């Protein structure tokens, strides 16, 4: 069954005609051709597919598109302001937390979901958010360093 589903993605209103049970990642990548959100495990384990839906980080590989109906969706493509990286993107890069980069969009979106709703999250809360993601290249210390660096910027709202 195909239905029209409307939502905002990266600040732009969109309407798609798809099966409402189609996974959000497939709509994002295949229908809307936004490939920054990565397709990893298909069982919500690795976190590479994390996006922000109605202000909360969700795994798009196990979220049906019908849950986005009349909602607001943010992907990695919508985070930067033009060529100016979001503080989380910039901090993750500057901390050396990017190796192959495959997991990075999901990690960035997870941190965005946390730090936008709770800028003064504890280090434990940040680590708990990062524990939802698998990174096989970097190791987690540079990612944590980048998260803490971004948090300081977000709290002070400097440079963005």
C-alpha positions in Angstrom: 0.0 0.0 0.0 1.4 3.4 -1.0 0.5 6.6 0.9 1.5 10.2 0.7 3.6 11.2 3.7 4.5 14.8 4.4 7.3 16.0 6.6 10.1 18.6 6.8 13.6 17.4 6.2 16.6 19.6 6.8 14.2 22.6 6.8 12.5 21.8 3.5 8.9 20.5 3.3 8.7 17.2 1.4 6.0 14.8 0.4 6.8 11.2 -0.6 4.5 8.5 -1.9 5.8 5.3 -0.3 4.7 2.3 1.7 4.3 3.8 5.2 6.1 0.8 6.6 9.2 1.5 4.5 12.1 2.2 6.8 13.1 5.8 7.1 16.7 5.2 6.0 15.4 3.8 2.7 13.3 6.8 2.1 16.2 9.2 3.0 18.7 7.4 0.8 16.7 5.9 -2.0 13.8 8.2 -2.4 15.3 11.5 -1.4 18.9 10.7 -2.5 20.5 12.0 0.7 23.3 9.6 1.2 25.0 11.1 4.3 23.0 8.9 6.5 24.7 5.5 6.3 23.2 2.1 6.0 24.9 -0.2 8.5 23.5 -3.2 10.3 19.7 -3.0 9.6 19.0 -4.0 13.3 19.6 -0.7 15.2 22.8 -1.9 16.7 25.6 0.1 15.0 24.1 3.6 15.0 25.4 4.7 11.6 21.8 5.5 10.5 21.0 7.9 13.3 19.0 10.9 12.4 17.0 13.5 14.4 13.2 13.0 14.3 11.1 15.5 16.1 14.1 16.6 18.2 15.2 13.1 19.2 17.9 10.8 17.9 16.5 7.7 16.3 17.9 4.8 14.3 16.4 5.2 10.9 17.0 1.6 9.9 14.2 0.5 12.3 11.9 3.5 12.2 9.0 3.3 9.7 8.6 6.5 7.6 5.0 6.8 8.9 6.5 7.9 12.2 7.9 11.0 10.4 4.4 11.9 9.1 3.9 15.7 9.6 7.1 15.7 11.6 10.5 17.3 11.4 13.6 15.3 10.3 17.2 16.4 10.4 20.0 14.5 8.7 23.7 15.1 8.6 23.2 17.1 5.3 21.1 19.7 7.2 23.5 20.3 10.1 26.1 22.7 8.7 25.2 26.3 7.9 26.4 26.5 4.3 30.1 25.8 4.5 30.3 26.5 8.2 30.3 23.2 10.1 28.2 22.7 13.2 30.4 22.7 16.3 29.9 19.0 16.7 31.1 18.3 13.2 34.1 20.6 13.6 35.0 19.2 17.0 34.8 15.6 15.9 37.1 16.4 13.0 39.6 18.5 15.1 39.8 15.8 17.8 41.0 13.2 15.2 37.9 11.2 15.7 37.4 10.5 12.0 39.2 7.6 10.4 37.1 6.0 7.7 34.2 8.3 8.5 31.5 5.7 7.9 30.1 5.9 11.5 30.7 9.6 11.9 27.3 10.9 10.6 25.4 8.8 13.1 27.7 9.7 16.0 27.4 13.4 15.1 23.6 13.2 15.0 23.4 11.3 18.3 25.5 14.0 19.9 23.4 16.7 18.3 20.3 15.1 19.7 21.8 15.0 23.2 23.5 18.3 23.3 20.7 20.3 21.8 18.3 19.1 24.3 20.7 19.0 27.2 23.8 21.1 26.6 25.2 20.5 30.0 24.9 16.7 29.8 27.3 14.9 32.2 30.3 13.0 30.8 28.4 9.8 31.7 25.4 10.9 29.7 27.7 11.7 26.7 29.4 8.3 27.1 26.0 6.5 27.3 25.0 8.2 24.0 28.2 7.2 22.4 27.8 3.6 23.6 24.9 3.3 21.1 27.5 3.5 18.2 30.1 1.1 16.8 33.3 2.5 15.5 35.8 0.0 14.2 38.6 2.4 13.2 39.1 5.3 15.6 38.6 4.0 19.1 36.4 5.9 21.3 38.7 8.3 23.1 39.0 10.8 20.2 35.3 10.7 19.7 34.7 11.4 23.4 37.3 14.2 23.3 35.4 15.7 20.3 32.1 15.4 22.1 33.4 17.3 25.1 35.0 19.9 22.9 31.7 20.4 21.1 29.8 20.6 24.4 32.0 23.5 25.5 31.3 25.4 22.3 27.6 24.7 22.4 27.3 25.8 26.1 29.1 29.0 25.3 27.5 29.3 21.8 30.8 30.6 20.4 31.7 30.3 16.7 28.3 29.2 15.5 
